[in-house]
């Protein structure tokens, strides 16, 4: 028997050997983006950083970037694109047209990357010495293009000393999708449509949007400072539910021995009666403090993709599983 659903929410654990976002630096110092939360200072990223990388991944899956209108004071989505029945970017991420006071709140809700452990105040020294080494027979010039090769003594050995904060850790993030507002055109001819008059995108396109979104999370990458890291899911907790609630967003915790504490996850499942249509799977790479029948040891990426394949839309345009 199929169950009607209004939401898919997934809280995901991943690992990165590098910091995922830098903050505004001063002079020759580049700090990580971080904030104080709970037990101390944690590294995190902004929602903008998260959606920037997510958009790139979705564009690689064939999504068309929407047009942008640029004026002297701001920029916004092309009004013709937001009314297109084929548009997916604005539909998923939302939009705002300031002059006409037209907007769509994104049906995609994100709690971006946050480190599991506290930041340890580690830094590294960086230089451009490799560019100044003469072992590779590189030629050096002044701004006037005068060849300096013969003036070896004038060529410095090291320049541009700088410091940057570094941090590798487990990270968690949560993605929640309000399904009843996904794949729905809410505006026509510059005016809001009544709920009964809103136009649904075809079933195949709506299902593709959901599948592409979670496929992108399974292959989520972050590009930063000549580094590219695959943020593969190492644990996934979530499901498809009637209420649009990120149930597991704060449940991923580790003890002092770096073991996953599952008590909070079990408490959430039992307190909110989430045993149906729930995925709770942990990679065997992760050490758990204890075991429970509600949590499966397995392959999070595989299980997540199999779960999303169960999502469907019935003849009444209702999302079901």
N, C-alpha and C positions, 0 to 999 in steps of 0.2 A: 504493500500500500504506500502511495506517495504522500509525503507531507508537504504542506505549503510552507514556504520560507520567505523571509523578508531581508535576510542578511547573511553574508559570509564574513566571518572574522577569523584571522589567523595571527597568532603571536609566534614569532620565529626566533630561534637562537642561532647565531652564526659566530664565526671567528674571523678576526682580521689581525695580521701581524703588524699592521700600520695604523696610525691615527686616520680616521675617516674624514675629518674636516678641520681646517685651520681657521683661527680667528684673526682679527685685525692685529697685525704686528706693529712694533715700534722700533725704528732704527734697523738694526741687523738681527732682531729677535722675532721669531715666528712662533706664537703659541698655538696649541690645539684649542679647538672650540670645546668648552667644558662648562659645567654648572654644578652648583651644590644641590645634592638631592639625597635625602634620607641620611645615610651613614657617612657621607663625605662628598668629595669632588669627583664627578664622573665625566668622562668624555662623551660627547654627543654630536649629532648633526642636526641641522635645521630641516624643517619640512621641505624648504626649497631645494636643498641639496638632494634629499631623497627623491623628490618628484623630477628633478633635473635628470638624474640617472635613469629613473623609470621611464621617462619620456623617450630617452635615447634608445632604450631597449625595445619599446613598443614601436618606434619608428623603424627599427631594424626588422620588425615582424610584419611590415607592410602598412602600418598606420600612416595616414597622410598628415603632416603637420598643418595645422589650420593657419589661415592667413592672419597677418597682424597689421593693424592700422597704427601708424606712427604720426603723432603731431608734436607740437612744441612742448607740451606739458606732460604727456603720458603716452602709453601705448595700450592697445586693447585688441581683442579678437575681432576679426572681420565679421560684421553682422550677417553677411550672406552665408558664411560658413556655419555659424551657430544654428541657423535654421535648416541646414542641409540634413536630409534624412540619412546620409552616409557619413556624416561627421562623427568621429569617435573621440578625438582628443578633447574638445570642449565638453562633450557629453560626460566624460569620465572625470576630468579635472575641474570642471566648472569655468565660469567666466564672469566678467563685469564690464559693462559698457557705461562709463561714467556719465557722459552727456545725456543719455537716454534713461539712466537709472534702471537699466535692465541687467539682471544677473541670474546666474544659476549656482546655487551652493553645490559644491562637489559631492557626489554620492560616494566618493572615495575618501575615507578618513584615515589619517596616518598618525601614529606615534612613532617618530623617527628613531634612528639608531641611538642607543644609550649603552655605555659600557657596563658590564656586570660588576666589575671590580673598581675600586677607587684608583684614580690617577696617582702615579708614584713620583711625579716631578722629575722625570728623566729627560735629558736633553742630549743632543749630539752636535758636534762642530762640523760645519760644512764649508768647503772652499771651492775655488775654481782652479786648483792647482793642476789638474789634468790638462787644462787648456794651455797652461804655461810651460809644460814640459817640452824640452827640445829633442827628446828621444825619437819623436815621430817626424822629425824634419819639417815641422810646421813653420811657416813664414809669419813674421810679425811686422806690423806697420804702425806708423803714427797716423793721426787723423789726416795728415797731409799726404798719406800714402807713401811716405818715405820708407824704404826697406830697412828694417832694423836688424836683420840677421847678422850683419858684420859687427854690430854693437852689442855683443852678448852681455856685457856688463850692465847694460841699461834695461835688460829684461828681468822683471822681478820673478822670484820663484813662486810666490803665493800672493794672491790678492783676494779681496772680498770675503774675509772671514765673517761667518754668521753662525748663529745658534738657532736650533729649532727643537721644540718639544717632540718627543717620540713616545709611542704607547701601542702595545699590542695586547688585545684582550678579546674575550667573548663579548658580543653585542646582542641586544634584543631589540626587536621592533614589532609593531602591530599594524596590520592593515585590515580595515573594516569596510565592506561595500554595502551600501544601501540599495538593494537590488531593485526595488520598486521605482526608483528614480534613475536607473541605469538603462540607457537605450530608449529614452523618452524625450521627444521634442516638446518643450514647454512654451516655446515662443514662436509666433508666426506674424509676419508683417510688422515686426517691432512691438508686438503686444503679447502679454501673457495669455495663455490659453486656460480655460476652465479645465479642471481635472478630467471631466467627461469628454473634452474635445482634444486632449493631448494625443499626439501621434506616436505610435510605437514603431521603432525600427523592426525590421523583420527578425524572426526568431533566430535564424542562423547567425546574423550579425551580432545580436545580443549575447548569444552563447560564445561566439568568438571573442568578444570583448573580455568576458570572464576568464576564458581559457588562456588568452594571451596575457592577461594580467598576472595570473598565478604562474604561468610558464616563465614570465619575466622574473618573478621573484625567485624561482628555482635556479635561474642563471644570472642573478643580480651581480653586477660588477661595479666597482668604484675605481675611477681614474683620478689619481692625484699625484702630482710631482713625479712624473716619469714612472709611476707605479700603477699597476693594474691588479686588483685582487678579486677573486671569485668568492662572493659571500654566500656560499652554499648553506642551505638549511641543515643544521645539525640536530635540531629538535623542533617539532611543530605541535602547537596546541591551539585548537580552535574547532570550528564547525559551521554548520548552516542552521540558522535559528529564526524564530518568529520575531524576536526583539533585536533591534539594531544596537547591540551592546558589545564592546570589546572585553569579553569576560576575563580573559587570561593575561591582560596587558602587564600586570605587575607580579605575576606568579613565578617567574623564572629567577631563582636565587641559588647561590652556591654556598656551601659551608667553608670553613677555614681549610679543609683538606681538598678544596676544589672539586667537590662532588655536588651534583645537582640535587637540590632539595625538592622533593616532590609533594611535600605535605600541603603546600598552598594550592597546587594544581588539583590534588584530590579533593581538597576542601571546596574549591570552586565547582568542580563537577558535581559533587554531592549536594552542595548547598543550593545550586540553581537547577538541579535535576537535568544535567546536560549529557546523560549517558547516550541518548539517541543522537545520531547524526553528528557525532563528535570524533575528531581525530586527535590522538595523543600518542605521538611516536617519537622515540629518542634514538639517535644513532648509537651504535655500539662503540663509537669513538669516545662517547661521553660516559664518565663514571657517575653512577647514581648513588645517593646516600642509602636508599632502600628500594625495594621493588613493590609493585602493586599491579593487580590484574587490569586496572584501568589504563595503564600505560604500557605501550608496546615497544619492545626493542626491535629496531628494524632499519628501514631505509626511508628517511623522511621525504626526500624528493619524490621517490616512487609512490609512496603512500599519498602524498599531497596531490600528485597528478591524477591518481586513481580516484581520489575523493572528488575532485573537480569534475571528472568525467560523469559522475552521477547526477550532476546538476542539470535540470531541464526546465522547459517552459511549456505549460499546458495550453489548451485551446482558448482559455480565458485570459491569456497573457499573465498568468500567475507563475511565479518561480516555484519549483518543486524539487524534491530530492527523493 
